[in-house]
Amino acid sequence: MHIGQSVVIITDAGNPIGKAVALHFASLGATLALVDNNEVELKKTLRSCRKINKSSAAFYIKYYDELTISALFQQVKEQFGAINILLNTWTGTEIPHLLSPTSIIDFNNIMQNSAASFFIFGKMAAEFMQHQPHQSVIINLALSHENHQPHTPTTSKTVVSGLTQNWANELADFNIRVGGIVPINHQDKPYDQQPIIGVPMQDEIARNVEYIVRNDSFSGRMIESEIGV
């Protein structure tokens, strides 16, 4: 896929990794639709991207519900004429233990706050992309709820990997590829002593996103971005 002629929607564009991907794709000439519910950080990413490439716009959405996300995709399509790539970020946490006193409430919160929005973004992208004559790509990125931390919960990896494979199979006939990325940690340190994801790691994830987009045969698989190697 030719990135310079693509329209890219980047969710959670205000967090450090989303911003790194946005800056990388801005440098490659892509048209960027930057999305976040953190308006302050979103505007910072937009300003940085426009210093590199003027073809960028910010879309602040307060709530990640179906109607709002559907309207977002419609707005991007009307403004830029296409939707070629979606970077779909999962910021989940571990599934609670069954015997935890608040396990049901915690589980419902995870499904409502993390899984639902992630699924809705994927669904809306597929609905818009299926009518396009050219190939499209959805890239699922698994992060911890604390986006700046290198640790990604096992549950997040499992859910994102499973959805990536299922969506790739379902959407293959519509010329839509689906790939995934998950950070992994090789450092021999407990979670609470692990360092914040730095610029080298952010750059690696951005390059992996680019690799999936450019590799027309990549679909239904995950890339593990390594930390501390």
RAPE-V864884 format. One line per field, one symbol per residue. psi: psi as a letter, one per 20 degrees, with the letter a starting at -180 (. if undefined). Layout:
# RAPE-V864884
psi = ???
This chain:
# RAPE-V864884
psi = pohijqpppoqliirhgggggghghhhijqppoppqjnhghghggggghihgpimqqqnpphpmrggghghghgggghhiirohppooppmrrqpqqhjphkggggghgghghggghgggggghghhhhijqirqrppopporrhnhiqippqggggggggghggghgghihijkoqprqppqqpjpmqqgijqrqpagggghggghhggggghniioqjrqpooqpk.
